[in-house]
Amino acid sequence: MTAAPPPPVVDPTALTEVAEDVYVIGDRRIPLVPNIGIVLGAGAALVVDTGMGPANGRAVLDTARGLAGGRRLILTLTHFHPEHGFGAQAFKGQAHIVYNAAQRDELAAKGGPYLDMFRTFGPGVATALEGTEIVMPDEAYEGPTKTIDLGGRIVELSTYGAAHTRGDQVVRVPDVGVVFAGDLAEERIFPIFPWFPPHDADIDAANWANVLEKLEAGGNEVVVPGHGSVGSAAILAAVRGYIEDLGPRVADRLKAGDGVDEIVRTLAPEMRAEHPDWDSPEWIDFAIRYFVDKA
C-alpha cells in the first residue's frame, strides 16, 4: 500500500536566509508546499507566495510580520495555482497585494475550478483548503515588468507571456542576485505541465524554455525554485534541458508512427531512468501528451 502524502502544511521553522535580508520558508520537499520568499528593505517587506489555504496564509503572514517588524507588507505571487497563492486571504487588508494583469485574469477565470479540483486531491488538501476565498489584487500591473522600492532595495517583477501558466511571474532581487522562479523551475522534480485539456491548455513550452534561458543569462546566482532545494542557475539549465530534449523525442516517435499511448508507455520510463533522482515522475506523461498535441 502506498503511504498517503504528508499534509501540505507550510513549516515556518524551515526559514533560512539565502542572501542578505532575503529569506525562504523551504518546502521540505512536501508535495503541494511551495518555497515562500520574504524580502526585506528599509521600509517594506515583500512576500512571495503564501502556501495553500487560510491556515498556511496566516502562518506565512505571522512569519513575515516577525521579520518585517514595523515595515509595511507587500504580497505578490509567482502564479495563480492554489498551492502558491490560495492563502492570500490572510493578507487582505494587511498587505498591499500585487499581481500582473495576466495572472489576475487567469485567477478570475480558473481560480474556482482549480479550487474544486484540488479539493479532490485527498483529505489533507481538502482540510488545508477549508474556508478558502479567491483573492483579487489591490494592484495589477500591465506590461512585462514592475519595480518595487522596498527602501534601499529594488525588487523586479517580470512576466514573459504564457509558459507554465498564462501569467507566470519571476521575482528578482538584483542587488544580491536572487531570483524566485516559481514553477518555471523545480529542483530535481520533473517539470509540472498542467496539461488538462479542455479545461486548461495554456502551456507554451517553447516560451518556457526561452524564459529559462533568459534567466540563466541574467546573472542570477541564487535560484529559488517553486519546489525543491534552493540552488544555482544550474536548476534553470536542468529544467530547460529537459523541455528542449523531450519535445524532439516525442516528435521523432510520432514520425515513426507511434500513437500517444505508445509514446507514453515507452518514452516515460526512459525519461525517468535518465533522471533517477528527480521526484514526481507522473508529470512526464502530461508533458508527453502536451508535445503530442502541439506537434
C-alpha positions in Angstrom: 0.0 0.0 0.0 1.3 3.4 -0.9 1.6 5.8 2.1 -0.6 8.9 1.9 1.5 12.1 1.3 2.0 14.4 4.3 -0.5 17.2 4.6 0.5 20.3 2.6 1.4 22.4 5.7 3.9 25.3 5.5 6.5 25.0 8.3 7.8 28.4 9.4 10.7 26.7 11.2 12.1 25.9 7.8 13.1 29.5 7.4 16.6 30.2 6.1 18.4 33.4 4.9 19.6 32.7 1.4 21.1 36.2 0.9 21.3 39.3 3.0 17.7 40.1 4.2 16.3 37.5 1.7 14.5 34.6 3.4 12.9 31.4 2.2 10.5 29.2 4.1 11.5 25.9 2.5 9.1 23.4 1.2 10.8 20.4 2.9 10.1 18.6 -0.4 6.5 18.1 0.7 4.1 17.9 -2.3 1.9 21.0 -2.8 4.0 23.1 -0.4 5.9 25.8 -2.3 9.1 27.7 -1.4 8.0 31.0 0.0 10.1 34.2 -0.1 10.3 37.2 2.2 12.5 40.1 1.0 13.3 43.0 3.4 14.1 46.6 2.6 14.4 49.5 4.9 10.7 50.5 4.6 8.8 47.4 3.4 8.9 43.6 3.1 7.8 41.7 0.0 6.3 38.3 0.5 6.4 35.9 -2.5 3.7 33.2 -2.4 1.5 32.1 0.5 1.0 28.4 0.6 -2.4 26.8 0.2 -5.4 27.8 2.3 -6.1 30.2 5.1 -4.1 28.5 7.9 -0.9 28.4 5.7 -1.5 32.0 4.7 -1.8 33.1 8.3 1.5 31.2 9.2 3.3 33.0 6.4 1.8 36.3 7.4 2.9 35.8 11.0 6.4 34.9 9.8 6.6 37.9 7.6 5.5 40.2 10.4 8.1 38.8 12.7 10.9 39.6 10.2 9.4 42.9 9.0 8.9 44.5 12.4 7.1 47.7 11.6 7.7 47.7 7.9 4.7 47.7 5.6 4.0 44.4 3.8 3.5 43.7 0.1 2.4 40.4 -1.3 2.9 39.0 -4.8 2.6 35.6 -6.3 4.6 33.6 -8.8 1.4 32.3 -10.5 -2.2 31.6 -9.7 -2.0 27.9 -8.7 -3.6 27.0 -5.4 -0.5 25.8 -3.5 1.2 29.1 -4.3 -1.5 31.7 -3.8 -4.6 30.4 -2.2 -3.6 31.6 1.2 -3.7 35.2 0.1 -6.9 36.0 2.0 -4.8 36.2 5.2 -3.0 39.2 3.7 -6.2 41.0 2.6 -6.1 44.3 4.4 -2.8 43.5 6.0 -0.6 43.9 2.9 -0.7 45.6 -0.5 -1.3 42.7 -3.0 0.2 43.0 -6.4 -0.3 40.6 -9.4 0.4 41.0 -13.0 -2.7 41.6 -15.2 -2.4 38.2 -16.9 -2.2 36.4 -13.5 -5.2 38.4 -12.2 -7.2 37.4 -15.3 -6.2 33.8 -15.1 -7.1 33.6 -11.5 -10.5 35.1 -12.2 -11.1 32.6 -15.0 -9.7 29.4 -13.4 -9.5 30.0 -9.6 -12.8 28.5 -8.8 -12.4 25.3 -11.0 -8.9 24.8 -9.6 -10.1 25.1 -6.1 -12.8 22.4 -6.8 -10.2 20.2 -8.5 -7.6 20.5 -5.7 -10.3 19.6 -3.1 -10.4 16.1 -4.7 -6.7 15.5 -4.0 -7.2 13.9 -0.7 -8.3 14.7 2.9 -5.1 16.6 3.7 -5.5 19.0 0.8 -9.2 19.4 1.4 -8.6 20.3 5.0 -6.0 22.9 4.0 -8.4 24.5 1.6 -11.3 24.7 4.1 -12.7 28.3 4.1 -10.5 29.4 1.1 -11.6 32.5 -0.7 -10.2 33.7 -4.0 -8.5 37.0 -3.5 -8.0 39.6 -6.3 -5.1 42.0 -6.1 -5.1 45.6 -4.9 -3.0 46.4 -7.9 -2.5 44.6 -11.2 0.3 45.9 -13.5 0.2 45.9 -17.2 3.2 45.2 -19.3 6.2 43.0 -18.8 7.8 44.5 -15.7 7.2 46.3 -12.5 9.8 47.6 -10.0 9.0 47.9 -6.3 11.2 50.0 -4.0 11.3 48.4 -0.6 13.5 51.2 0.8 17.1 51.0 -0.3 16.4 47.8 -2.2 14.7 47.4 -5.6 12.8 44.3 -6.5 11.9 43.5 -10.1 8.7 41.7 -11.0 8.7 40.3 -14.6 6.3 38.3 -16.7 7.1 36.9 -20.1 3.8 35.6 -21.6 2.4 32.1 -21.4 4.8 29.4 -20.2 3.9 27.2 -17.3 0.7 29.3 -16.9 -0.6 32.4 -18.7 0.8 34.8 -16.0 4.0 33.3 -14.6 5.9 36.0 -12.6 9.6 36.0 -11.8 10.7 38.0 -8.8 14.3 39.2 -8.8 16.4 40.8 -6.1 19.2 42.2 -8.2 21.5 43.5 -5.5 22.1 40.0 -4.2 21.5 38.0 -7.4 18.4 36.1 -6.1 15.6 35.0 -8.4 12.3 33.4 -7.3 11.3 31.3 -10.4 8.0 29.8 -9.2 7.0 26.7 -11.2 9.1 27.7 -14.2 11.7 25.7 -12.4 11.7 22.9 -9.9 14.8 21.4 -8.3 15.2 17.6 -9.0 11.4 17.4 -9.8 10.0 16.7 -13.2 8.6 20.0 -14.6 5.0 20.5 -13.8 3.0 20.5 -17.0 -0.6 21.4 -16.1 -2.0 20.0 -19.3 -5.7 19.4 -18.6 -7.5 19.9 -21.9 -10.1 21.1 -22.5 -10.2 22.8 -19.1 -6.7 24.1 -19.0 -4.3 24.0 -22.0 -2.4 27.3 -21.8 1.1 25.9 -21.6 3.8 27.2 -24.0 6.8 25.0 -23.6 8.9 26.9 -26.2 8.5 30.1 -24.4 9.0 28.4 -21.1 12.4 27.3 -22.3 13.2 30.7 -23.7 12.3 32.3 -20.3 14.7 29.9 -18.5 17.4 30.7 -21.0 17.0 34.4 -20.3 17.1 33.8 -16.5 20.2 31.7 -16.9 21.9 34.7 -18.7 20.6 37.2 -16.1 23.3 36.9 -13.5 21.1 35.1 -11.0 23.4 33.4 -8.5 20.8 32.1 -6.1 17.7 30.4 -7.7 14.7 29.7 -5.5 12.6 27.1 -7.4 8.9 26.7 -7.0 9.6 23.4 -5.3 12.8 21.7 -4.2 16.0 23.0 -2.7 17.4 26.5 -3.3 20.5 26.4 -5.6 22.2 28.0 -8.5 21.4 28.7 -12.1 22.1 25.0 -12.8 18.5 24.4 -11.7 17.3 26.6 -14.6 19.6 24.8 -17.1 18.4 21.4 -16.0 14.7 22.2 -16.5 15.4 23.9 -19.8 17.4 20.9 -21.0 14.6 18.5 -20.1 12.0 20.5 -22.0 14.2 21.0 -25.1 15.1 17.3 -25.1 11.6 15.9 -24.6 9.8 17.8 -27.4 12.0 16.5 -30.2 12.0 13.0 -28.9 8.2 13.0 -28.9 8.2 14.3 -32.5 10.6 11.5 -33.6 8.2 8.9 -32.1 5.3 10.5 -33.9 7.2 10.4 -37.2 7.8 6.7 -36.6 4.1 6.2 -36.4 3.7 5.7 -32.7 0.4 6.8 -31.1 0.3 8.9 -27.9 -0.4 6.0 -25.6 2.6 4.1 -27.1 4.8 7.1 -26.7 3.8 7.5 -23.1 4.3 3.8 -22.4 7.9 3.7 -23.9 9.3 7.2 -23.5 8.1 8.0 -20.0 10.2 5.1 -18.4 13.2 6.3 -20.4 12.9 9.8 -19.1 12.5 8.5 -15.6 15.6 6.3 -15.9 17.6 9.3 -17.3 16.7 11.4 -14.2 16.7 8.8 -11.4 17.0 11.4 -8.6 14.0 13.5 -9.8 10.7 13.4 -8.0 7.1 13.4 -9.3 7.5 11.3 -12.5 3.8 11.5 -13.0 4.3 14.8 -14.7 6.3 13.1 -17.6 3.0 11.7 -19.0 1.4 15.2 -19.0 4.4 16.7 -20.8 4.4 14.0 -23.4 0.7 14.4 -24.2 1.3 18.2 -24.4 4.1 17.8 -27.0 2.0 15.2 -29.0 -0.9 17.8 -29.2 1.5 20.6 -30.2 3.4 18.5 -32.9 
